[in-house]
Amino acid sequence: MRRPKIKLTLIERKGDHGCHRGHKAGDSFDFDTERGQLCPMAMHVAFPYVDILRYGGNIPGQPEGTAVFCCPDADTINVFKAEIISEE
């Protein structure tokens, strides 16, 4: 069985400062091929959510196949969505 593809998208910024990596709302990354472009702090938080989604789990209170999480930088709180991308 092949692992599903995961897309990470920056959906909102809540801090007073811009992202130190230059990420902006709407930026998307393929987890398998583009994760090196994503801020390491955000990627550190993303890993457990990606594993949960890839291996059949769900995040309580969130739509199936998605997980919303925040970057840990208190100056610029970037909100990301991880989602399973169906291969058709």
N, C-alpha and C positions, 0 to 999 in steps of 0.2 A: 504494500500500500504506500502510495506516494504522499509525502507531507503537503498540505495545502500551501499555496502562495499567500504571503502576508504583505499588505501595503500599510505603511505608516504615513499619516498625513498630519501636518500641523494645522489644527482647526481654529485656534484662538491664542492670543497673547494677553496676559493679565497683569504683567509687571509694569513698572514705571520706566524701565530702560529697554533698549533694543537688545536682541539676542546677540551674545558675544560671538556666535558662529555665523551670524547673518541670516539665520532662518526667518522666514516670514510665513504668515498664514497662507495656506494653500500649497506650500511645499510638500511634495510626496516622495517617498522612498520605497523601493522594492527591498524588503528585508534581506533577501538572499544575495542580491547583486549590487545594492547601493548603500548598504548600512554603513560603510566606511565614510560616507558623506554626512552622516547624521552626527550631531554633537555626542561625544562619549558619555556625558552625564545623562542625556535623554535615553541613549541606547542602554545604559545600565538599568534604568527603570523599565524599559520596554521588554527586556529579555523574559521576565517571568510571565508577562501577559501574552507574549508570542507563544511561549511554551503551552500555556493554558489553552489558547485557541487552537494551536496545531494538534494537540492531542485530545481534542473533543470536549474540553471544559467550557464553561460559560462564566461570565462575571455577573454576579447577582445585580439585578436592577438595570442591566444594559442589554440591548438587543443581541440576539444570538449571533455569534460570529464576529462580535466587535468588543473592543476594550478601549476605554478612554482613560488616559493617565497624564500626569504632569511631569515636566522637567523639574529637577530639584533646585534650580537656580532661583533664589528668592528675589533677585533683582528683576528678572524677566521670566515670569512663569508661563512657559509655553505649554499649551494643552494639545496633546496628540491623540489621534484615533488609530488604533491597530484594527485591521479588518481582513478577514479571509477573502481572497479573490478567487472566484470560481474560474477554472480553466475550461473554456468551451471550445 
